[in-house]
């Protein structure tokens, strides 16, 4: 039996590069990606899409106010938050520490 599929919102960076592939290996799909550049995100974050299980903040591409606004939105929705740098290695380590083990081949 396979593990359940999780849906994530990723915030930070203009492009995700290899990140969706890493997440797929951990049974996670990207539901939505926000670059975090819009000034409106610093004060008011759009609601996280329904069915979102995880908020991933790519910290080296986000300002403090944007991170704080998205964390508050996640807390209101009861969504887990994972923060890491935008590198596949840092993401894998953060996922492992958070209990999202890699899928078996």
N, C-alpha and C positions, 0 to 999 in steps of 0.2 A: 504494500500500500504506500502511495507517495505522500509526502508531507503536504499540508495545505499551502495554497498559494497566497502570498501576502501582497498587498498593493501599497506602494510608497509614493509620497510626494517628495521630490528632490528640490532643494532650494540652494542656489549658488551656481556660479560658472555660466558662461555663455553656451558652451557645448559640453555634453556629458562624455563624449569619447567612448572609452571602454567600460564605463560604469554600468550601463544596462546589462552588459554581458556578465559582469561580476555578480550583479544582483540576481540575474536569472539562475546562476549557479547556487544561489541560496534560496531559491523558490520565491523570489520577490520580483514583481514587475513594476515599472515606473508608470504610475497613473497620470502624473502631471509633473512638469518641470517649470519652476520659476527661476529666472536668472537672478532676481533680487535687486536688479538695477533700478527698477521703477521707483520714483520717489514716493509714490502713494503707498508702497509696501512698508515704508518706514513708520507710518502712522496707523494705517488700517490694512490688515491683511484680508484678502478674499477668503471666504470660508473654504476649509479643506474639503475636497470632493468626498461625497458619501462613499463609504466602503474603504476609506483610507485606514491602513493599519499602522503605518510607520511614516514619520517625518524625518528625512535625512537632510541635515544642514552641512553644507560644504564650507567650513569655517574660514578658509583662506580666501574666499571670494565674497564674504558678506560683512557688512558693517554691524556694529553692535545693535543698533535700533531695529534693523531688519530681523536679526536673529531673535531678539526679544519679542517682536511682534508675532513671528511665526511660532515661537515656543508657547506664547499665550494662546494662540489659536488652537494648537495641538492639545494644550491642557484643557481648554473648554470642550474639545471634542473627545477627550479621553484617548488620544493617540500617542503612542510611544515616540520618543524623540531620540535620534542617534546623530551625534555631531562628530565630524572628523574632517581631515584635510582632503582635498580633491586629488587623491592618488589611489590607484587600485589596491595597493598594499595597505594603506591606512584604512581604506574602506573594509577590506577583508578582516583586518584585525578588529575593527570596531564591531563588525557583524558577529564575529566569533565571541567577543566579550559579552555581547548582548544576547547570546543564545540562538543566533540564526546560523546554525551550522551549515557547512557546504553540502550540497546534494551529492548523493552517492552516484557513481558513474554506472 
